[in-house]
Amino acid sequence: MSFDLLVSSDTDVVFRIGGDEFVAILENTDFENRRTLIEAFHEGAKCLNVYSDEAAIPVTIAIGMAKYKHEKE
């Protein structure tokens, strides 16, 4: 699973803000494409497992999306 799936243009960035928290800024991706990318990333994460000595541990993620409307001066 890679964050490269979320980055679709030169202005899109993904960075870590602490611990296991990440932010993706998808500046030139419209709302529907953003939603499609996030859903695909979520589905991919559900297929991941972390293995310990005793068992596979499923990976879970929480995703939110916000839109910022830049006000013209």
N, C-alpha and C positions, 0 to 999 in steps of 0.2 A: 504494500500500500504506500503510495507516494503522494505528497502534496502537489507534485507536477500535474496531476489530474485537474486541480483547481485553477492552475495558471494557464490562461489562454491568450494573453497578450503581453507586450513588453511592459505595460504599466501595472499588471496584476502582481501582487506580492503576498507571500505568506510568511509570517514571522511568529516566533515564540514570545509570549508575554510573561511566562513564568510557569514553573512546574510542568503540568501536562496541558497547559492552555495555549491555544494558538489563535491568531487572527488572520483572516484572508481579506485583502482589499482587492476587489475585482472592479476596478474603475471603469473599464470599457466593456463590461459584460452586462447585457440587459437583464431585467428581473427574471424572466422565464428561463434564460440560459443559466443564470446563477442558480436558480432552483434546481434545474436538471443536473448541474454539476454537483451540487450539494447532496442531492438524492443518490447519485452514483457513488459519491465518496462514502456516504452512510452505508449503502449496500455492501461496498467493498470491505468496510471496517467490520461489518457483521460476520464476514467470512473468516476473519483472522482469529487465531487462537494463540495464546501464550502458554507454553508448556512448562510445567514444574516437574519435579521428580514423580509426583503422584497422579497428576491429571492435567487435562487441557483446561485452561481458564479462558472463557469467552471475553472478547473485547467489546466494551460498550462505549458509546460516545453520545454527547448531547450537542446539538447544533442549533444555533439561532441565526437569524438574518435580519439586518436592518438596512434601511435606505436613507441616505442623507441627501436632502435637496438643497443645493447651493443657491443661496439668494443672490440675485444680481444687484450690484450697487447702483 
